[in-house]
């Protein structure tokens, strides 16, 4: 995570802690994708953009389990039992 410099103890309140967590998620090289209870993508970070090639703007609001979803092949692999998604 180049450019993110946070030292222990800098989070002085809950708002700071939430900001730090959001900064870590948004700047992570690992894909972080979250969907709501209905399966609509609500969070799509820079790692997901790099891995899947979809911008946040393109991915947000898409139903996770549609054919046009950028992660559809992962969901199919999970259904077959070849991978486990957490």
C-alpha positions as CSV (number, residue, x, y, z in Angstrom):
1,X,0.0,0.0,0.0
2,X,2.3,2.7,-1.2
3,X,1.6,6.2,0.1
4,X,-0.4,5.2,3.1
5,X,1.4,6.0,6.3
6,X,-0.4,5.4,9.6
7,X,1.3,4.7,12.9
8,X,-0.2,2.9,15.9
9,X,-1.9,5.3,18.2
10,X,-2.9,7.9,15.6
11,X,-6.5,6.9,15.7
12,X,-7.8,9.2,18.4
13,X,-11.5,8.3,18.1
14,X,-14.0,6.1,16.3
15,X,-14.1,8.4,13.3
16,X,-10.3,8.2,12.9
17,X,-10.4,4.4,13.2
18,X,-13.1,4.2,10.5
19,X,-11.1,6.5,8.3
20,X,-8.0,4.3,8.7
21,X,-9.9,1.1,8.0
22,X,-11.5,2.7,4.9
23,X,-8.1,3.9,3.7
24,X,-6.6,0.4,4.1
25,X,-9.4,-1.2,2.2
26,X,-9.5,1.4,-0.6
27,X,-5.7,1.3,-1.1
28,X,-5.1,-2.4,-0.7
29,X,-3.6,-4.4,-3.6
30,X,-6.0,-7.2,-2.6
31,X,-9.5,-7.2,-4.1
32,X,-12.1,-6.3,-1.5
33,X,-15.6,-6.6,-2.8
34,X,-18.7,-6.4,-0.6
35,X,-22.3,-6.9,-1.5
36,X,-25.4,-6.2,0.5
37,X,-28.1,-8.8,1.5
38,X,-29.7,-8.5,-2.0
39,X,-26.4,-9.3,-3.7
40,X,-25.7,-5.8,-5.0
41,X,-22.0,-4.7,-5.1
42,X,-21.6,-1.9,-2.6
43,X,-17.8,-1.8,-2.2
44,X,-15.2,-2.2,-4.9
45,X,-11.6,-1.2,-4.1
46,X,-8.5,-0.4,-6.1
47,X,-7.3,-4.0,-5.8
48,X,-10.6,-5.2,-7.4
49,X,-10.1,-2.7,-10.2
50,X,-6.6,-4.0,-10.9
51,X,-7.5,-7.7,-10.7
52,X,-10.9,-7.6,-12.5
53,X,-10.4,-4.6,-14.8
54,X,-13.6,-3.0,-13.9
55,X,-13.6,0.5,-12.4
56,X,-15.5,1.2,-9.1
57,X,-18.0,3.2,-11.1
58,X,-18.7,0.2,-13.4
59,X,-19.0,-2.4,-10.6
60,X,-21.0,-0.6,-8.0
61,X,-24.7,-1.4,-8.1
62,X,-24.3,-4.5,-10.2
63,X,-26.0,-7.7,-9.0
64,X,-23.1,-10.0,-8.0
65,X,-24.7,-13.1,-9.5
66,X,-25.5,-11.9,-13.0
67,X,-23.7,-13.1,-16.1
68,X,-22.2,-9.6,-16.6
69,X,-20.7,-9.5,-13.1
70,X,-16.9,-9.3,-13.1
71,X,-16.7,-12.0,-10.5
72,X,-19.1,-14.4,-12.0
73,X,-16.4,-17.0,-12.9
74,X,-15.3,-17.0,-9.2
75,X,-18.9,-17.6,-8.0
76,X,-19.2,-20.5,-10.5
77,X,-15.9,-22.0,-9.2
78,X,-17.2,-21.7,-5.6
79,X,-20.4,-23.5,-6.7
80,X,-18.4,-26.3,-8.2
81,X,-16.4,-26.6,-4.9
82,X,-13.0,-25.7,-6.5
83,X,-12.5,-22.6,-4.4
84,X,-13.9,-21.1,-1.2
85,X,-14.8,-17.4,-1.0
86,X,-14.9,-15.6,2.3
